[in-house]
Amino acid sequence: MRPSEEVEKIKKLFPVGTRVRLIHMDDPQAVPSGILGTVDHIDDDGQLHMKWDNGRTLALIYGVDQFETI
């Protein structure tokens, strides 16, 4: 579990509604690289729960998954 200060930092960096592009996710259930999505919410562990443009809802892990804001 991340410290609450780090989670608050992530929430400020990626407020709800932020659009991102996935660069790489090392996960067998990963959405395709290059896909766009919108931050739906950030949980208490600092994971960015996404609404991907292909209809999926897989979360991003800040500091592990590679993505950029657009």
Buried (B, 14 or more C-beta within 10 A) or exposed (E): EBEEEBBEBBBEEBEEEBEBBBEEBEEEEBBEEEBBBEBBEBEEEBBBBBBBEEEBEBBBBBEEBEBEEE
